[in-house]
């Protein structure tokens, strides 16, 4: 009779996060039947008492709490940052980074009975835990599948109204992902601290082997978090073209629409504020191909500028099979994407600040003055150049680089490679004892799936008590065995593969038989 009441109390988020009572209910899920990694349709656990899941076990344990709410902070909430109270003196592990890799790591630690705290640097005006950077492209793809832009335009619906619907669908997916992740943390009793974390370089090291992480919560406050281990999961950021320089952050003033960004990378594309009618995409990798197909589905004229001689050559650098690359190139061309090979952007001329123009029917014209993009050839005919391309926006997808700045890595003995990746051993431990890294920060293959595997492997390694880890998830081990990680490309339709490519199989010793 008491079980429904206990479940109801455990599901009370306000009580679970703010309770100061000496004990509270902790729920434990039966292994192999239910996992904190699974998406929960509701945080109200009482709904699962009559479900198909196995019965829940419970016990009274000291409570843990989240420091800051998962959503955007309202003015009244921000005052609570002044008096943050750490409920533990130390943790088994502190994880820096609130993406899917970091969330997986703390949930894994909680599953094996270890105490963990998550440090997330999401800005206060945004919802936390909304997934990786790539989630925006998946959400935008879903919106493109739901809405037929050409039909809506033929019905007289304006671009502003169509884009508002697109953004609503995208934001709904992102918000739901954030809520699911936050619920998983709450169910696993994992606290999180909202701020920018870094390895502490001050005189705060203790004699009991604890590491210290300094978390900058606000301009006026920092918190010190102590733990036996530190896991770095700060991800990566887009590589910007040096030739475009400040254009990425330049805003074009428009009398009707206000200031608008026109040049984007694979991170800032999330801030796109209007529905473009023409797009130029620089790059020939997975991200470039995905966005080219998505914008084509949104009824935009898409031009891809690729340095390589064809798409198979460009995608082959990241391990894409030649036959799959040919299929992608053929699909892009069939859907109206213009491909300019052996080309690169030479310069970009931004349009001047605009005033509202009169349309032919007397109304206001919603079209924007385009960018003028000068191109150059990269092959043997480089001197010939190419004709300029006009487009509403320019999007560059030219690679990603590990986020290591501001973490004080080298001061604490963590080795950073010349390309910016953090060096790790087979156990994903850095050169600094007790400091581990997982995900994009350690380099290729830089996939969400491999990052999640690395997060679990790092947690298992740091708490293995000297036992040998059965299977390494280091970048070197993953890249040496292509069968260990599938690659999915979220075009329309999507395409995926796993295993060695035909060209790689032919070069193996002894060579493998290839059957087509």
NORBELDA-V767792 format. One line per field, one symbol per residue. ss: DSSP state (h for helix, s for strand, l for the rest). phi: phi as a letter, one per 40 degrees, with the letter a starting at -180 (. if undefined). psi: psi as a letter, one per 20 degrees, with the letter a starting at -180 (. if undefined). Layout:
ss=???
phi=???
psi=???
This chain:
ss=lhhhhhhhhhhlhhhhhhlllllsssssllllllllllllllllhhhhllllllllssssslllllllllllllhhhhhhhhhlllllllsssssslllhhhhhhhhhhhhllllsssssllllllllllllllhhhhhhhhhhhhllhhhhhhllllhhhhhhhhhhhhhhhhhhhhhhhhhhhhhlllsssslsssslllllllllllssssssssllsssssssssssslllsssllllllhhhhhlsslslllllsslsslllhhhhllllllssssslllhhhhhhhhhhhhlllssssslllllhhhhhhlllllhhhhhhhhhhhhhlllsssllsssssssllllsllsslllllsslllllsssssssllllhhhllllssslsssslllssslllllllhhhlllslllllsllllllslllllssslhhhhlllllhhhhhhhhhhhhhhhllllllllllllhhhhhllhhhllssslllllsssllllhhhhhhlllllllll
phi=.ccdcccccccccccccbcbccaacbcbbdcgbabdcccccacccdcccbccccdcbaacaccbaccbcccdccdcccccccbcbccbcabcabbbhbcccccdccccccccgbcabbbbcddccbccgcgcdcccccccccccccbbcccccccgccccccccccccccccccccccccccccccccfbcbbciccaccbccbcccbgccbbcbccacbabbbbbacbbbcbcgbbccccdccfcccbcbccbcccgcbcbbbbccccccdbacccabbbbhbccccccccccccccgbcbbbbbcccacdcccccbgcccccccccccccccbgccbbcfbaccabbcccdbbccccccgcccccbcccbbcbbcbccbdccgbccbbacbbbbbbhbbdcbcgcfcccbgccbcdcgcccbcccgcccccgbbaagccchdcfbcccccccccccccccbcfgccccbcbcdcccccbcccacbbbccbccaaaahcccccccccbccccbbb
psi=highgghghhioghghhjpjqirrppppppqihpqiiqppiqinhhiihkaiqqqqqqrprqqrqqhqrhapprhhhhhiihlpopiqhrrhqppopkahggghghhgghhjkqpqqpopkpqhiqqrkkarhihghgghghhhhhpnghghhhjjprhghghhgghggghgggggggggghhggghjloqqporpqqppjaljprijjqqpppoohrhjpqqppqqhqppolibrrqpqphhhcihhjppppphgiapqqipqaigihijpjroqipppppqkaggggghghghhhjkqopppophrhrhhhghhhjjpqghghghggggghhkjppporlqqpgrpoqqrpqqpqprhjiappiqqprqoopqqqibikhiharqqppqgqpppmkrqqqoiqjilghhjjppprhjiqpprahjkpaippjorqqbhhjaqilqhghhghhgghgghgikiliqppgoqkqgghghiniiipqppomaorrqqrqaqrghhhhiqoqqqppp.
